[in-house]
Structure formats: structure tokens, C-alpha cells
Amino acid sequence: MQANFYYMANDRTRRKFYFGALSLTAILLFLLDIVLGSISISIEEIFNVLFADDKVEPHISNIIINFRLPRACAALLVGVALSVSGLQMQTIFRNPLADPYILGVSSGASLGVALFLLGSSVFTVILPTLVSNFCIASAAFIGAALTLFLILLVSVRIRDIMTVLIFGIMFSGATTAIVGLLQYMSSESALKTFVVWTLGNLGNSTFDEIKIMFAVTLIGLTTVIFSIKKLNVLLLGDVYAQTVGVNVKRARILIFASTSLLTGQVVAFCGPIGFIGIAVPHIARMFFRRADHRILIPACILIGANIMLFCDIVSQLPGYGMILPINIVVAFVGIPVIIRIILSNKKIVS
């Protein structure tokens, strides 16, 4: 009894240490993401831009306010949204390989962008000469929203969760085929724009877009918080959840809606960014050794934010004057972590 008490006390202390360390690391990485880049900017200049703008040269203020600060905020929000979405999908499908895109939301968004960017080459649709980022984001969000509506419609009519999973995979395959056909028949310029979008980009984010992302992320996270008890029960299966009074169909719809909102806004504004949604929930379980979503959700929020901020710093290659697509950096950083998790002999709570 006494040994068990000490174990619980040590476990709480360890969790507090991890949460504190992750929070401090996120703050540090956020500041580094603003400081580091092709142009050297000091902490003092950043402070002056934020609190005493008249003491800073205009070009320094422009770089921080219009480029680095929105980019760092976008990285933070993307890491949070994809990590929590991946945790929900792995829980509801009870599948360690499930990710935020398993429902086909990313495919729907990609189809929307493909129809917008590549449709002019195939169907001779008259598009604006200057394709703005907001137009691309709008096309992606419409595609994601229509996909969400289709998923919710299927969820209401189908009880078996695995059938919903298969439907999502089939839908993704169908949209991939349509996008491939559009790519094959499109012009070189439109194809290049679409391919660049699929590689992911945090650098085009503006404060107006960040405000939208923040609002949608807040709504999605609020929905997730209200679903914590349902997620814990669903770990034990739909049958057990029904026996303890959980409306499985309603819970599933709520979780699908929050995941689609969180994932859809990321794909719309930053492109389909991989790895984060699959890996971060496993990393959280590995460190915290718990399946309780009251612990895993804040853990995924902090770990996802840290990883995305770190990847964004690496993608900018500070001092080299070039920026790599975020998906390339995420893959190089994430693949070793996934392999380490798979090959580890230690049991990860699921």
C-alpha cells in the first residue's frame, strides 16, 4: 500500500516536470522561431517591435510583424490541431496507424484546391489572373467541409466504425484518382502551384488567417475537452460504451466534427502536413505512460507545438537565405521517431 502511494506521488511529480519542461521549451522555440532566419534579429529588437515600435527600423518591424510572427503562430496552431486530431482518430478507431487525414478530409481539401487551380486547364474555367492564398484556402476549406458533411451523413446511417474507416479510405482513393487526372491534364504553371501547395507552407500565413485558425482551433479544442470522458470510455469499445450509457453515435459525430474542423483549417491555410498526427500521440503515451485523455490531450498539445516549432526553425535554415517545404523537414524529423517507437521493446499504453 505504501509502495503504491509512493509510486503515485512520483508519477504525479514526473508528469508535472514533463508539462513544465514542455511549456518552457515551447516558449523558447517560439522565440527562436522569430529570432532565427536569413536576417539576424536580436531579442531586444523583437521586444521593441512588440512594445516600442518607434525604436526599430521599418524593415525589421515588417519582417517580424508580417512574416516571422505569423509563421511561428501558424506552426504553433498546426502542431496543436494535428496532434489532438490524431489522438482522437487513434482512439475512436483503436488503430495506432490512424491519423487526422484518415476520414478523407485532406483528400476533400486537395480536391477543392485541384479543381480551383487545375480546373482552368481542363475545363477552360475563367480564373483570376492572380491566384491569392485566400482563394486557395477557401477552395480547400469548401472541399473539407463537403467531406465532413458526407462523413457525418455516413456516420448517422452506419453503426460499424470499421465500415466508416473503409469508407474514408475509399473516398480518399477516389479523390486521389480525380486529382491525378486533373494533374495529368493541367498546364505546367497550374501543376507547379498545386504541387507546391501539397508540400505544405507556413510562410504565407497572415494575421487575418491566423485569427481564423485560432478561432477554429479554439472551437475544436473546446469540443475535444467536452469529449474527454467519451474518449476514455470508447477506448474499451463501442459495446462497453453503450453499457455505461454513452450514446456512441452522437459521440462519434462530435469527435468526427471536431477532428474535421481542426484538420480542415490546417489543410486549408497551410497544406496537408503529415507525420504530426500519427507520431505525437505515440510520443505522448511513451513519455506519460497513460491512456487517460485528461493527460494525453494537454500532452499532445504541448508536444505537437514543440515539434512543429522545431521543424519550422529547421525549414528556414537560419543564415542560408532559403526555406524548405515544411513537409520535407517534418518527414526527416519524424521518420526516425516513428522507427524508434516501432522497434522499441517497451510497451506503449494504448
C-alpha positions as CSV (number, residue, x, y, z in Angstrom):
1,M,0.0,0.0,0.0
2,Q,2.8,2.4,1.0
3,A,4.8,1.5,-2.1
4,N,1.7,2.2,-4.3
5,F,1.3,5.6,-2.7
6,Y,5.0,6.5,-3.4
7,Y,4.6,5.3,-7.0
8,M,1.5,7.5,-7.5
9,A,3.3,10.5,-5.9
10,N,6.4,10.0,-8.1
11,D,4.2,9.7,-11.1
12,R,2.4,13.0,-10.4
13,T,5.8,14.7,-9.9
14,R,7.1,13.2,-13.1
15,R,4.0,14.5,-15.0
16,K,4.4,18.0,-13.5
17,F,8.0,18.0,-14.6
18,Y,7.2,17.0,-18.1
19,F,4.4,19.5,-18.5
20,G,6.6,22.3,-17.1
21,A,9.6,21.4,-19.3
22,L,7.4,21.1,-22.4
23,S,5.8,24.5,-21.7
24,L,9.1,26.2,-21.2
25,T,10.6,24.6,-24.3
26,A,7.6,25.7,-26.4
27,I,8.1,29.3,-25.3
28,L,11.8,29.1,-26.1
29,L,11.2,27.6,-29.5
30,F,8.6,30.2,-30.3
31,L,11.1,33.0,-29.6
32,L,13.8,31.2,-31.5
33,D,11.4,30.8,-34.5
34,I,11.0,34.6,-34.5
35,V,14.7,35.4,-33.9
36,L,16.4,32.9,-36.3
37,G,16.3,33.4,-40.1
38,S,18.4,34.7,-43.0
39,I,18.5,38.1,-41.4
40,S,19.8,38.3,-37.8
41,I,17.4,40.0,-35.4
42,S,18.1,40.3,-31.7
43,I,15.7,39.7,-28.8
44,E,15.9,43.4,-28.0
45,E,14.7,44.4,-31.5
46,I,11.8,41.9,-31.2
47,F,10.8,43.4,-27.8
48,N,11.0,46.9,-29.3
49,V,8.8,45.9,-32.3
50,L,6.2,44.4,-30.0
51,F,6.2,47.1,-27.3
52,A,8.1,50.2,-28.7
53,D,7.7,50.2,-32.4
54,D,9.2,53.7,-32.9
55,K,12.7,52.4,-31.8
56,V,13.0,49.9,-34.7
57,E,13.8,50.3,-38.3
58,P,10.8,49.8,-40.6
59,H,12.2,46.8,-42.5
60,I,12.9,45.0,-39.2
61,S,9.4,45.7,-38.0
62,N,8.0,44.5,-41.3
63,I,9.9,41.2,-41.2
64,I,8.8,40.4,-37.6
65,I,5.2,41.5,-37.9
66,N,4.3,40.3,-41.4
67,F,6.5,37.2,-41.7
68,R,8.1,35.7,-38.7
69,L,5.4,36.2,-36.0
70,P,2.5,34.9,-38.2
71,R,4.7,31.9,-39.3
72,A,5.5,31.0,-35.7
73,C,1.9,31.3,-34.7
74,A,0.9,29.1,-37.6
75,A,3.4,26.4,-36.6
76,L,2.0,26.5,-33.1
77,L,-1.6,26.1,-34.1
78,V,-0.8,23.4,-36.7
79,G,1.1,21.3,-34.2
80,V,-1.8,21.6,-31.7
81,A,-4.6,20.9,-34.2
82,L,-3.0,17.9,-35.9
83,S,-1.7,16.3,-32.7
84,V,-5.1,16.3,-30.9
85,S,-6.9,15.2,-34.1
86,G,-4.5,12.2,-34.5
87,L,-5.1,11.2,-30.9
88,Q,-8.9,11.3,-31.4
89,M,-8.7,9.2,-34.5
90,Q,-6.4,6.6,-32.9
91,T,-8.8,6.3,-30.0
92,I,-12.1,6.1,-31.9
93,F,-10.7,3.6,-34.5
94,R,-8.5,1.9,-31.9
95,N,-5.8,1.8,-34.6
96,P,-2.2,3.0,-33.9
97,L,-1.8,4.0,-37.6
98,A,-4.8,6.3,-37.7
99,D,-4.1,9.9,-38.5
100,P,-6.1,13.1,-38.8
101,Y,-6.5,12.5,-42.6
102,I,-8.0,9.0,-42.3
103,L,-11.5,10.4,-42.8
104,G,-10.6,11.8,-46.1
105,V,-10.8,15.5,-45.1
106,S,-7.3,16.2,-46.5
107,S,-8.3,14.5,-49.8
108,G,-11.5,16.6,-50.0
109,A,-9.5,19.7,-49.4
110,S,-6.9,18.7,-52.0
111,L,-9.7,18.0,-54.5
112,G,-11.1,21.5,-53.9
113,V,-7.7,23.1,-54.5
114,A,-7.1,20.9,-57.5
115,L,-10.4,21.9,-59.1
116,F,-9.6,25.6,-58.4
117,L,-6.0,25.6,-59.6
118,L,-6.1,22.9,-62.3
119,G,-9.7,23.2,-63.5
120,S,-8.8,26.2,-65.7
121,S,-6.5,23.9,-67.8
122,V,-9.0,21.1,-68.1
123,F,-12.4,22.8,-68.4
124,T,-11.2,26.3,-69.5
125,V,-12.8,27.9,-66.5
126,I,-12.0,31.6,-66.3
127,L,-10.0,32.2,-63.1
128,P,-8.4,35.3,-61.7
129,T,-5.0,36.1,-63.2
130,L,-3.6,36.4,-59.7
131,V,-4.5,33.4,-57.5
132,S,-4.4,34.6,-53.9
133,N,-3.7,32.5,-50.9
134,F,-7.1,33.3,-49.6
135,C,-8.8,31.8,-52.7
136,I,-6.8,28.6,-52.4
137,A,-7.6,28.4,-48.7
138,S,-11.3,28.9,-49.5
139,A,-11.3,26.2,-52.1
140,A,-9.6,23.8,-49.6
141,F,-12.0,24.7,-46.8
142,I,-15.0,24.1,-49.0
143,G,-13.7,20.7,-50.1
144,A,-13.0,19.8,-46.4
145,A,-16.5,21.0,-45.3
146,L,-18.2,19.0,-48.0
147,T,-16.2,15.9,-47.0
148,L,-17.2,16.5,-43.3
149,F,-20.8,16.6,-44.3
150,L,-20.5,13.4,-46.2
151,I,-18.7,11.7,-43.3
152,L,-21.3,12.8,-40.8
153,L,-24.1,11.5,-43.1
154,V,-22.4,8.1,-43.3
155,S,-21.8,8.0,-39.6
156,V,-25.5,8.5,-38.9
157,R,-26.5,5.6,-41.2
158,I,-23.7,3.2,-40.4
159,R,-23.1,1.8,-36.9
160,D,-19.9,-0.2,-37.5
161,I,-16.9,2.1,-37.0
162,M,-14.7,0.0,-39.3
163,T,-17.1,0.5,-42.1
164,V,-16.7,4.2,-41.7
165,L,-12.9,3.7,-41.8
166,I,-13.2,1.8,-45.0
167,F,-15.4,4.4,-46.5
168,G,-12.9,7.1,-45.6
169,I,-10.1,5.2,-47.3
170,M,-12.2,4.5,-50.4
171,F,-13.2,8.2,-50.6
172,S,-9.5,9.2,-50.3
173,G,-8.6,6.8,-53.1
174,A,-11.4,8.2,-55.3
175,T,-10.4,11.8,-54.8
176,T,-6.7,11.0,-55.3
177,A,-7.6,9.5,-58.7
178,I,-9.6,12.6,-59.7
179,V,-6.7,14.8,-58.6
180,G,-4.3,12.7,-60.5
181,L,-6.4,13.0,-63.7
182,L,-6.5,16.8,-63.2
183,Q,-2.8,16.9,-62.7
184,Y,-2.2,14.9,-65.9
185,M,-4.3,17.2,-68.0
186,S,-3.3,20.5,-66.5
187,S,-0.8,23.1,-67.6
188,E,2.7,23.3,-66.2
189,S,2.2,26.5,-64.2
190,A,-1.0,25.3,-62.6
191,L,0.6,22.0,-61.8
192,K,3.6,23.6,-60.2
193,T,1.3,25.8,-58.0
194,F,-0.6,22.7,-56.8
195,V,2.5,20.6,-56.1
196,V,4.0,23.5,-54.0
197,W,0.7,23.6,-52.0
198,T,0.8,19.9,-51.3
199,L,4.3,20.3,-49.8
200,G,2.9,22.5,-47.0
201,N,3.8,26.1,-46.3
202,L,3.6,28.1,-43.1
203,G,5.3,31.2,-44.6
204,N,2.2,32.6,-46.4
205,S,0.2,32.9,-43.3
206,T,-1.2,36.4,-42.5
207,F,-2.6,37.7,-39.2
208,D,-6.1,37.6,-40.7
209,E,-5.7,33.9,-41.4
210,I,-4.1,33.3,-38.0
211,K,-7.2,34.8,-36.4
212,I,-9.4,32.4,-38.3
213,M,-7.1,29.4,-37.5
214,F,-7.1,30.4,-33.8
215,A,-10.9,30.7,-33.6
216,V,-11.4,27.3,-35.4
217,T,-8.8,25.6,-33.3
218,L,-10.4,27.0,-30.1
219,I,-13.8,25.7,-31.1
220,G,-12.3,22.3,-32.0
221,L,-10.3,22.0,-28.7
222,T,-13.4,23.0,-26.7
223,T,-15.3,20.2,-28.4
224,V,-12.5,17.8,-27.6
225,I,-12.4,18.8,-23.9
226,F,-16.2,18.1,-23.6
227,S,-15.5,14.7,-25.2
228,I,-12.7,13.5,-22.8
229,K,-14.9,11.2,-20.8
230,K,-16.4,9.7,-24.0
231,L,-12.9,9.2,-25.5
232,N,-11.8,7.3,-22.3
233,V,-14.8,5.1,-22.5
234,L,-14.5,4.4,-26.2
235,L,-11.0,3.0,-25.6
236,L,-12.8,0.0,-24.2
237,G,-15.0,-0.5,-27.3
238,D,-18.4,0.6,-28.5
239,V,-20.3,-2.2,-26.7
240,Y,-18.9,-1.3,-23.3
241,A,-19.5,2.4,-24.0
242,Q,-23.2,1.6,-24.7
243,T,-23.5,-0.4,-21.5
244,V,-22.3,2.6,-19.4
245,G,-24.8,5.0,-21.0
246,V,-22.7,6.6,-23.8
247,N,-24.6,7.5,-27.0
248,V,-21.9,6.1,-29.3
249,K,-23.4,7.5,-32.5
250,R,-23.6,11.0,-31.0
251,A,-20.1,10.8,-29.5
252,R,-18.7,9.6,-32.9
253,I,-20.3,12.5,-34.7
254,L,-19.0,15.0,-32.2
255,I,-15.4,13.6,-32.4
256,F,-15.6,13.5,-36.2
257,A,-16.8,17.1,-36.4
258,S,-14.0,18.4,-34.1
259,T,-11.3,16.4,-36.0
260,S,-12.6,17.6,-39.3
261,L,-12.6,21.3,-38.1
262,L,-9.1,21.1,-36.7
263,T,-7.7,19.2,-39.7
264,G,-9.6,21.1,-42.4
265,Q,-8.4,24.6,-41.3
266,V,-4.8,23.3,-41.2
267,V,-5.0,21.9,-44.7
268,A,-6.8,25.0,-46.0
269,F,-4.3,27.5,-44.8
270,C,-1.0,25.5,-44.6
271,G,-1.5,22.5,-46.9
272,P,-1.6,18.8,-46.0
273,I,1.2,18.4,-43.3
274,G,2.0,14.8,-42.5
275,F,3.6,12.9,-39.6
276,I,2.5,15.0,-36.7
277,G,-1.0,13.4,-36.3
278,I,0.4,9.9,-36.3
279,A,3.6,10.3,-34.2
280,V,2.7,12.8,-31.5
281,P,0.0,10.7,-29.7
282,H,2.6,7.8,-29.5
283,I,5.3,10.1,-28.1
284,A,2.8,11.4,-25.5
285,R,1.9,7.8,-24.4
286,M,5.6,6.9,-24.4
287,F,6.5,9.7,-22.0
288,F,3.4,9.9,-19.8
289,R,2.6,6.1,-19.7
290,R,-1.1,6.8,-19.5
291,A,-4.2,6.2,-21.7
292,D,-6.2,8.8,-19.8
293,H,-7.2,11.6,-22.2
294,R,-7.2,14.1,-19.4
295,I,-3.4,13.7,-19.5
296,L,-2.9,12.8,-23.2
297,I,-4.7,15.8,-24.7
298,P,-2.6,18.5,-23.0
299,A,0.5,16.3,-23.6
300,C,-0.3,16.2,-27.3
301,I,-0.9,19.9,-27.4
302,L,2.5,20.7,-25.9
303,I,4.5,18.0,-27.8
304,G,2.8,18.9,-31.1
305,A,3.5,22.6,-30.7
306,N,7.2,21.9,-29.8
307,I,7.8,19.6,-32.8
308,M,6.2,21.9,-35.3
309,L,8.1,24.9,-34.0
310,F,11.3,23.0,-34.2
311,C,10.6,21.8,-37.7
312,D,9.7,25.3,-38.8
313,I,13.1,26.6,-37.4
314,V,14.9,23.9,-39.3
315,S,13.0,24.6,-42.5
316,Q,14.1,28.2,-42.6
317,L,17.8,27.1,-42.5
318,P,18.8,30.1,-40.4
319,G,21.6,32.1,-42.2
320,Y,21.3,30.4,-45.6
321,G,18.6,32.6,-47.1
322,M,16.3,29.7,-48.2
323,I,13.2,28.0,-46.9
324,L,12.5,24.3,-47.3
325,P,8.9,23.0,-47.6
326,I,7.7,22.1,-44.1
327,N,6.6,18.6,-45.2
328,I,10.2,17.6,-46.1
329,V,11.5,18.7,-42.8
330,V,8.7,17.0,-40.9
331,A,9.4,13.8,-42.7
332,F,13.1,13.8,-41.9
333,V,12.5,14.7,-38.3
334,G,9.6,12.3,-37.8
335,I,10.6,9.1,-39.6
336,P,13.4,8.3,-37.1
337,V,11.0,8.9,-34.2
338,I,8.4,6.5,-35.7
339,I,11.0,3.9,-36.3
340,R,12.3,4.2,-32.8
341,I,8.7,3.8,-31.4
342,I,8.0,0.7,-33.6
343,L,11.3,-1.0,-32.8
344,S,11.2,-0.2,-29.1
345,N,10.6,-3.3,-26.9
346,K,8.9,-1.1,-24.3
347,K,5.1,-1.4,-24.2
348,I,3.3,1.8,-25.0
349,V,-0.1,2.3,-23.3
350,S,-2.9,2.4,-25.9
